Amino acid sequence: MLTRIRILPENLTNKIAAGEVVERPASVVKELVENSLDAGCRDIIVEIEAGGRRLIRVTDDGSGMSREDALLSLERHATSKISSDDDLFALSTLGFRGEALPSIASVSRFTLATRQPGAIEGTEIYAEGGRIKEVKACGMAEGTVITVRNLFFNTPARLKFMKSAETEAGHVGDLLTRLAISRPQVRFTYLNDGKTVFRALNGTMEERVAALLGRSIAGALYPLDAVVEGVTVRGLVARPDVSRSAAGHLYTFINGRFIRDRVVQHAIFQAYRNFLERGRYPVVVLFVEVPAGEVDVNVHPTKHEVRFRQQGIVHDIIQGVIEEALRPTPWLRQAPSVPTVAATPQRREPTVSSERVAEVRELLVNYRPAPAPIRPFFQPQPAVVSMPTITAEEPARPVDRGYFSRLAIIGQFHASYILCQDESDLVIIDQHAAHERVAFERLKAQFAAGGVEGQGLLFPDTLELSHREAAELNEHQEELRRMGFDLEEFGGTTWVVKGVPRILAGKDYLRILRDTLEEFQAVGANRSVADAVEEILTRIACHSVVRGEHPLTSGQIEALFAQMDTTDFSTNCPHGRPVLQRLSLPEVERMFKR
């Protein structure tokens, strides 16, 4: 009797496996370089031609293989990485399945040359379409050289899906960048059509990132290094102004393996939610180390996805560590602080030159405001500048203040922007965004402490809701109370508003309350209650501060700056828009062709 089920021949099963492992030339490079790293190499050279279609060669100085191991490595499911079920849940290597080499060899003309340390000679194996054609001894340096020629020569249908040589080479370059960042102690060289694309020398992580991502990005990165509940989080996070329009500069690694994990990415985005507008993505190099038994890396053929045993805890740890690094806005705090008086009496030079003092005083004396009927766009604030009295007998003793309080205030522009001088730079501050950040952080602190300050209404309002809105209000009464809303059920779907957040007094609080109920409706589908609460507090803060033109006195500006110095995430409003912009003196001079 004929059977309909057949055992597939080995060459066909290898091609099917190749379909999972070998998507494009970059996939081949990934598997080969990961094997080289697992072999303990210190130097890797990757060469490609025609985008990898004509040639891929990976050379390393790792441990190499004996003749017997080299032959076994071309058998399916042959690996030195695991030997029992337990090893699958305690993986410490990049490769482990034993499918890479036979799968690659099945769709190419494949040469493996390898030599162990101390061996007299090496072994060279040539295979074509998965069939071994020749095995011989060879002379070579210690390590392994794998050459892949004519990729997909025997599967022409796969060639239709390959992109141009330039595109495929770009994918290889991106892949090698990720691998090189993950192993700064290993030298990487990448050659495309005989030209060196990059050569990354071994060094520190900061040096490797600077070499591969550019000095401009490297100068905008700030370090992470923390251990929380057995989870190690280290790496580099960038200030928000170097953000990108896509997530291509998120370099995330779990136990040394590059991954694209939604849990990790969401934690990063949540940490940056105070800085970035929608559609912008941060630049982050993140290494997370967890016990091997707490993460499963064998959930996807390409091993780009992982599954954490306790993903909520890992998510919160990553988010918390990044937030703590970003909270004090270190890119502002890097400004040189005002020197303090030494413990032992010393004669010190004045921090402000007498010539500069005289110059500013003269400007203030000669300053005349514009006539009252005419409102200038540029409004000077002469009372802001307070010059210290400097004498030869007693040097100035300035108070060490925060970044914003140290700025020399020039005035207001269009009653909306505050102009300041920071050494030789012109700093422009959006006063609405600054007020919004201060209000938002105050609301967050009050909410976390038990409740936002409320204000009772002299004449309560009634609010008629839909059944769905009423259901959301019933479910989230506690959160609404902590936000400062005092609500009482009137009957049916009608509620009485007896009190509102004090910060919204006199504002359109009924509209904000309805928007709040809309935010709560999204809870559970794609966001948590905490996310919804933060979005609502952002909205309350935005509506609570004055918009448009609003003249400020010198004292009000100074008070605002003092608040900004004690406010977290102070360089961006809650929506992610920047609070300040900076123009250097050379940039201003270029505007005037100087």
Residue pairs with C-beta under 8 A, 6 or more apart in sequence:
8 16
10 76
10 130
11 106
11 129
11 130
11 131
13 76
14 76
14 102
14 103
14 105
14 106
14 130
15 106
15 107
15 130
15 155
17 76
17 99
17 102
17 103
17 106
18 103
18 104
18 106
18 107
18 155
20 99
20 103
20 301
21 27
21 31
21 99
21 100
21 103
21 104
21 301
21 302
22 28
22 31
22 103
22 104
22 107
22 151
23 302
24 52
24 161
24 162
24 163
24 168
24 171
25 48
25 51
25 52
25 53
25 56
25 151
25 162
25 168
25 171
25 172
26 52
26 168
26 171
26 172
26 174
26 175
27 302
28 52
28 56
28 104
28 108
28 148
28 151
29 46
29 48
29 52
29 56
29 58
29 172
29 175
29 176
30 175
30 179
30 302
31 95
31 100
31 101
31 104
32 56
32 58
32 100
32 104
32 146
32 148
33 44
33 46
33 58
33 175
33 176
33 179
34 94
34 95
34 179
35 94
35 95
35 100
35 101
35 144
36 44
36 58
36 60
36 62
36 144
37 44
37 94
37 179
37 183
37 186
38 62
38 81
38 93
38 94
38 95
39 60
39 62
39 63
39 64
39 143
39 144
40 62
40 63
41 60
41 61
41 62
41 143
41 186
42 61
42 185
42 186
42 187
42 202
43 60
43 61
43 186
43 187
43 189
44 58
44 59
44 60
44 186
44 187
44 188
44 189
45 57
45 58
45 59
45 60
45 189
45 191
46 56
46 57
46 58
46 59
46 172
46 176
46 188
46 189
46 190
46 191
47 55
47 56
47 57
47 58
47 59
47 191
47 192
48 55
48 56
48 57
48 169
48 172
48 191
48 192
48 193
49 55
49 192
49 193
49 194
50 165
50 193
51 162
51 163
51 164
51 165
51 166
51 167
51 168
51 169
51 172
52 151
52 168
52 169
52 172
53 150
53 151
53 152
53 159
53 162
53 165
53 168
54 149
54 150
55 147
55 148
55 149
56 147
56 148
56 149
56 151
57 145
57 146
57 147
57 148
58 144
58 145
58 146
59 143
59 144
59 145
60 143
60 144
60 145
61 141
61 142
61 143
62 143
62 144
63 116
63 117
63 143
64 114
64 115
64 116
64 117
64 119
64 122
64 142
64 143
64 144
65 73
65 114
65 116
65 123
65 144
66 116
66 119
66 123
67 123
67 135
69 80
70 112
70 114
70 123
70 125
71 125
71 132
71 135
72 78
73 98
73 101
73 112
74 101
74 102
74 105
74 112
74 125
74 127
74 132
75 98
75 102
76 98
76 99
76 102
77 97
77 98
77 99
78 98
78 102
79 95
79 96
79 97
79 98
81 87
81 91
81 93
81 95
81 96
81 98
82 88
82 91
82 96
87 96
88 96
88 298
89 292
89 293
89 296
90 292
90 293
91 292
91 297
91 298
92 255
92 292
94 256
94 257
94 303
96 298
101 110
101 112
101 146
102 130
104 110
104 148
105 127
105 130
106 129
106 130
107 129
107 130
107 151
107 152
107 153
107 154
107 155
107 158
108 148
108 149
108 150
108 151
108 152
108 153
109 126
109 127
109 128
109 129
109 148
109 149
109 150
109 153
110 126
110 127
110 128
110 146
110 147
110 148
110 149
111 124
111 125
111 126
111 127
111 145
111 146
111 147
111 148
111 149
112 123
112 124
112 125
112 127
112 144
112 145
112 146
113 122
113 123
113 124
113 125
113 138
113 140
113 144
113 145
113 146
113 147
114 122
114 123
114 140
114 143
114 144
114 145
115 121
115 122
115 123
115 138
115 140
115 141
115 142
115 143
115 144
116 142
117 142
119 142
121 137
121 138
121 139
122 137
122 138
122 139
122 140
123 135
123 136
123 137
123 138
124 134
124 135
124 136
124 137
124 138
125 132
125 134
125 135
126 132
126 133
126 134
126 135
127 133
129 153
129 154
152 158
152 159
152 162
162 168
169 192
169 197
172 190
172 192
173 190
173 192
173 197
173 198
174 248
176 188
176 190
176 198
177 212
177 213
178 251
178 258
179 188
179 258
180 186
180 188
180 200
180 208
180 212
181 205
181 208
181 209
181 212
181 251
181 253
181 285
182 253
182 256
182 257
182 258
182 287
183 256
184 202
184 203
184 204
184 205
184 207
184 208
185 202
186 202
187 199
187 200
187 201
187 202
188 198
188 199
188 200
189 196
189 198
189 199
189 200
190 196
190 197
190 198
190 199
191 197
198 211
198 212
200 208
200 211
200 212
201 207
201 211
203 211
205 235
205 236
205 285
206 218
206 221
206 223
206 236
209 217
209 218
209 221
209 236
209 285
210 217
210 218
213 249
213 283
216 242
217 238
217 242
217 249
217 283
220 238
220 239
220 241
220 242
220 283
220 331
221 236
221 237
221 238
221 283
221 285
222 236
222 237
222 238
222 239
222 325
222 326
222 330
222 331
223 234
223 235
223 236
223 325
224 233
224 234
224 235
224 236
224 237
224 286
224 321
224 322
224 325
225 233
225 234
226 232
226 233
226 234
226 321
226 324
227 233
228 317
228 320
228 321
229 313
229 317
230 290
230 291
231 288
231 289
231 290
231 313
231 314
231 317
231 318
232 287
232 288
232 289
232 290
233 286
233 287
233 288
233 317
233 318
233 321
233 322
234 287
234 289
235 284
235 285
235 286
235 287
236 284
236 285
237 282
237 283
237 284
237 285
237 286
237 322
237 325
237 326
238 282
238 283
238 284
239 330
239 331
239 571
240 272
240 275
240 276
240 280
240 282
240 571
240 572
240 576
240 578
241 578
242 283
243 276
243 280
243 281
243 282
243 283
244 280
244 281
244 282
244 283
245 279
245 280
245 281
246 281
247 265
247 281
248 281
249 281
249 282
249 283
249 284
250 260
250 265
250 268
250 281
250 282
250 283
250 284
250 286
251 258
251 284
251 285
251 286
252 258
252 259
252 260
252 261
252 264
252 265
252 268
252 284
252 286
252 288
253 259
253 286
253 287
253 288
254 261
254 264
254 288
254 289
254 290
254 295
254 297
254 306
255 288
255 289
255 290
255 292
255 295
255 297
256 287
257 297
257 303
257 306
258 304
259 297
259 303
259 304
259 305
259 306
260 304
260 305
261 305
261 306
263 308
263 311
263 314
263 315
264 286
264 288
264 314
264 315
264 318
266 315
267 314
267 315
267 316
267 318
267 319
267 322
268 282
268 284
268 286
268 318
268 319
268 322
269 281
269 282
270 319
270 531
271 318
271 319
271 320
271 322
271 323
271 326
272 282
272 322
272 326
273 534
273 576
274 326
274 568
274 569
274 572
274 574
274 576
275 282
275 326
275 569
275 571
275 572
275 576
276 282
276 572
276 576
277 575
277 576
277 577
278 576
280 576
284 322
286 318
286 322
288 314
288 318
290 308
290 314
293 309
294 308
294 309
294 310
295 306
295 307
295 308
295 309
296 306
296 307
296 308
296 309
297 303
297 306
299 305
299 306
299 307
308 314
326 569
327 568
327 569
328 568
329 568
329 569
329 570
329 571
331 571
332 403
332 570
332 571
333 403
335 403
335 406
335 422
337 400
338 351
338 398
338 399
338 400
338 401
338 406
339 348
339 351
339 398
340 400
341 348
341 397
342 348
347 395
348 395
349 395
350 390
350 395
350 396
351 396
351 398
352 387
352 388
352 390
352 396
354 390
357 387
357 390
360 385
360 387
361 387
364 382
364 385
367 380
367 382
369 380
370 376
377 413
377 414
378 411
378 412
378 413
378 419
379 411
379 412
379 413
379 415
379 551
380 410
380 411
381 409
381 410
381 411
381 412
381 553
381 554
381 557
383 554
384 409
384 411
384 554
384 557
384 558
385 408
385 409
388 396
388 398
390 396
401 565
402 561
402 562
402 564
402 565
402 566
403 565
404 429
404 560
404 561
404 562
404 564
404 565
404 570
405 558
405 561
405 562
405 565
406 422
407 420
407 421
407 422
407 427
407 561
408 420
408 421
408 422
409 418
409 419
409 420
409 554
409 557
409 558
410 419
410 420
410 421
411 418
411 419
412 418
412 419
412 431
412 551
412 552
412 557
413 419
413 428
414 549
415 549
415 550
415 551
415 552
416 430
416 431
416 432
416 548
416 549
416 550
417 428
417 429
417 430
417 431
418 428
418 429
418 431
418 434
418 552
418 557
419 426
419 427
419 428
419 429
420 426
420 427
420 428
420 429
421 427
422 582
424 584
424 585
425 582
425 583
425 584
425 585
426 582
426 583
426 584
426 585
426 588
427 580
427 581
427 582
427 583
428 580
428 581
428 582
428 583
429 579
429 580
430 573
430 577
430 578
430 579
430 580
431 550
431 552
431 560
432 545
432 546
432 547
432 548
432 573
433 572
433 573
433 577
433 578
433 579
434 560
434 564
434 570
434 573
434 579
435 545
435 546
435 560
436 541
436 542
436 545
436 573
436 574
436 575
437 541
437 564
437 567
437 569
437 570
437 572
437 573
437 574
437 579
438 560
438 563
438 564
438 567
439 503
439 540
439 541
439 544
439 545
440 537
440 538
440 541
440 573
440 574
441 567
441 568
441 569
443 452
443 501
443 503
443 537
443 540
443 541
444 534
444 537
446 452
446 453
447 482
447 483
447 533
447 537
450 482
451 481
451 482
451 483
451 484
452 482
452 483
452 484
452 501
452 502
452 503
453 484
453 501
453 502
453 503
454 484
454 485
454 486
454 499
454 500
454 501
454 502
455 484
455 499
455 500
455 501
455 502
455 505
456 486
456 498
456 499
457 497
457 498
457 499
457 500
460 496
460 497
460 498
461 496
461 497
461 510
462 490
462 494
462 495
462 496
462 497
463 487
463 494
463 495
463 496
463 497
463 510
463 513
463 514
464 493
464 494
465 473
465 493
465 494
465 495
465 517
466 493
467 493
468 521
469 493
469 514
469 517
470 493
470 495
472 517
472 520
472 521
473 480
473 487
473 495
473 517
475 520
476 520
476 529
477 487
479 520
479 529
479 533
480 487
480 516
481 487
483 501
483 516
483 533
483 536
483 537
483 540
484 499
484 500
484 501
484 502
484 503
484 504
485 497
485 499
485 500
485 501
485 513
485 516
486 497
486 498
486 499
486 500
487 495
487 496
487 497
487 498
488 495
488 496
488 498
489 495
489 496
490 496
497 509
497 510
497 513
500 509
500 513
501 509
501 540
501 544
503 540
503 541
503 544
504 512
504 540
504 543
504 544
507 543
507 544
508 543
512 539
512 540
512 543
515 536
515 539
516 536
516 539
519 532
519 535
519 536
519 539
520 529
520 532
522 532
523 529
523 531
523 532
537 574
538 574
538 575
541 574
542 574
542 575
552 560
564 570
564 579
570 579
571 578
571 579
571 580
572 578
572 579
573 579
